[in-house]
Amino acid sequence: MTTNKLIPFIATHPGEVIKDEIEARNISLQTFASLLGVESSYLDELISGKRSITVDTASLLERELCIPASFWLHLQSQYNLDCRNIEIKRSKKQYTITEQPVEEYACAIC
């Protein structure tokens, strides 16, 4: 049995959700980094998508935001899967696009 798998156009990094949460709570990045016990640069890299959520980071986020660590880890896993699926989808499209003109050209010669 096959299922149609929806693949997002853009993957959402968990850092974007963290940024939305701390903005909604009117907490500055510096203050939140201090609450977590991490450097501001670490939090900035996490929010900008340059770092992944680890088990330790998820536990810190759970402690400060009261959002379960499992939620953050699931977001990270889903982001990783979405990135992979988007890459596969794009590579298939590129293959299809590059093959199309060759086939048309081959038919024109016949």
Kinemage of the C-alpha trace (Angstrom):
@kinemage 1
@onewidth
@group {chain A} dominant
@subgroup {mainchain}
@vectorlist {calphas} color= white
{ca met a 1} P 0.000 0.000 0.000
{ca thr a 2} L 1.396 3.362 -0.961
{ca thr a 3} L 0.610 6.610 0.749
{ca asn a 4} L 0.974 10.124 -0.498
{ca lys a 5} L 3.599 11.769 1.650
{ca leu a 6} L 3.319 15.512 2.007
{ca ile a 7} L 6.687 17.195 1.790
{ca pro a 8} L 6.879 20.799 2.979
{ca phe a 9} L 8.388 23.424 0.703
{ca ile a 10} L 10.521 24.740 3.581
{ca ala a 11} L 11.558 22.911 6.756
{ca thr a 12} L 10.989 24.783 10.012
{ca his a 13} L 13.946 24.629 12.385
{ca pro a 14} L 13.062 24.318 16.091
{ca gly a 15} L 15.002 27.520 16.680
{ca glu a 16} L 12.210 29.452 14.986
{ca val a 17} L 9.733 28.046 17.502
{ca ile a 18} L 12.053 28.942 20.388
{ca lys a 19} L 12.345 32.488 19.064
{ca asp a 20} L 8.550 32.797 18.806
{ca glu a 21} L 8.134 31.471 22.357
{ca ile a 22} L 10.575 33.866 23.982
{ca glu a 23} L 9.198 36.811 21.991
{ca ala a 24} L 5.650 35.910 23.076
{ca arg a 25} L 6.873 35.895 26.677
{ca asn a 26} L 8.698 39.238 26.238
{ca ile a 27} L 12.062 37.775 27.223
{ca ser a 28} L 15.258 39.067 25.627
{ca leu a 29} L 17.687 36.621 24.055
{ca gln a 30} L 20.349 37.559 26.598
{ca thr a 31} L 18.001 37.020 29.527
{ca phe a 32} L 16.789 33.703 28.160
{ca ala a 33} L 20.353 32.506 27.548
{ca ser a 34} L 21.126 33.368 31.164
{ca leu a 35} L 18.043 31.471 32.383
{ca leu a 36} L 19.127 28.427 30.379
{ca gly a 37} L 22.698 28.742 31.636
{ca val a 38} L 24.179 28.956 28.135
{ca glu a 39} L 26.171 31.579 26.263
{ca ser a 40} L 24.212 34.099 24.190
{ca ser a 41} L 26.158 32.937 21.133
{ca tyr a 42} L 24.923 29.360 21.686
{ca leu a 43} L 21.304 30.496 21.866
{ca asp a 44} L 21.789 32.707 18.804
{ca glu a 45} L 23.165 29.748 16.823
{ca leu a 46} L 20.264 27.590 17.992
{ca ile a 47} L 17.673 30.180 16.990
{ca ser a 48} L 19.319 30.821 13.623
{ca gly a 49} L 19.307 27.095 12.801
{ca lys a 50} L 23.064 26.605 12.999
{ca arg a 51} L 22.750 24.203 15.936
{ca ser a 52} L 20.518 21.228 16.553
{ca ile a 53} L 18.499 20.552 19.678
{ca thr a 54} L 20.200 17.956 21.837
{ca val a 55} L 18.716 16.011 24.744
{ca asp a 56} L 20.458 18.396 27.158
{ca thr a 57} L 19.150 21.485 25.373
{ca ala a 58} L 15.636 20.017 25.228
{ca ser a 59} L 15.777 19.455 28.994
{ca leu a 60} L 16.828 23.064 29.579
{ca leu a 61} L 14.024 24.320 27.353
{ca glu a 62} L 11.534 22.141 29.228
{ca arg a 63} L 12.703 23.578 32.542
{ca glu a 64} L 12.408 27.218 31.443
{ca leu a 65} L 9.458 27.124 29.026
{ca cys a 66} L 7.427 24.277 30.598
{ca ile a 67} L 7.224 22.626 27.178
{ca pro a 68} L 8.193 18.930 27.302
{ca ala a 69} L 11.676 17.936 26.147
{ca ser a 70} L 10.031 15.325 23.937
{ca phe a 71} L 8.308 18.130 22.011
{ca trp a 72} L 11.646 19.801 21.221
{ca leu a 73} L 13.298 16.528 20.270
{ca his a 74} L 10.377 15.645 18.021
{ca leu a 75} L 10.620 19.057 16.329
{ca gln a 76} L 14.321 18.463 15.680
{ca ser a 77} L 13.681 14.982 14.286
{ca gln a 78} L 10.891 16.271 12.057
{ca tyr a 79} L 13.123 19.090 10.833
{ca asn a 80} L 15.858 16.589 9.950
{ca leu a 81} L 13.370 14.376 8.077
{ca asp a 82} L 11.847 17.340 6.252
{ca cys a 83} L 15.293 18.548 5.145
{ca arg a 84} L 16.111 15.082 3.823
{ca asn a 85} L 12.798 14.718 1.992
{ca ile a 86} L 13.045 18.207 0.502
{ca glu a 87} L 16.536 17.412 -0.766
{ca ile a 88} L 15.338 14.157 -2.336
{ca lys a 89} L 12.376 15.923 -3.934
{ca arg a 90} L 14.602 18.670 -5.345
{ca ser a 91} L 17.127 16.201 -6.735
{ca lys a 92} L 14.320 14.318 -8.508
{ca lys a 93} L 13.006 17.567 -9.993
{ca gln a 94} L 16.464 18.575 -11.193
{ca tyr a 95} L 16.885 15.201 -12.872
{ca thr a 96} L 13.517 15.505 -14.571
{ca ile a 97} L 14.200 19.063 -15.718
{ca thr a 98} L 17.622 18.246 -17.159
{ca glu a 99} L 16.309 15.194 -19.012
{ca gln a 100} L 13.371 16.979 -20.628
{ca pro a 101} L 15.267 19.175 -23.131
{ca val a 102} L 17.481 16.243 -24.172
{ca glu a 103} L 14.428 14.152 -25.071
{ca glu a 104} L 12.874 17.021 -27.015
{ca tyr a 105} L 16.142 17.594 -28.876
{ca ala a 106} L 16.475 13.895 -29.694
{ca cys a 107} L 12.969 13.838 -31.189
{ca ala a 108} L 13.697 16.932 -33.276
{ca ile a 109} L 16.669 15.199 -34.924
{ca cys a 110} L 14.613 12.133 -35.993
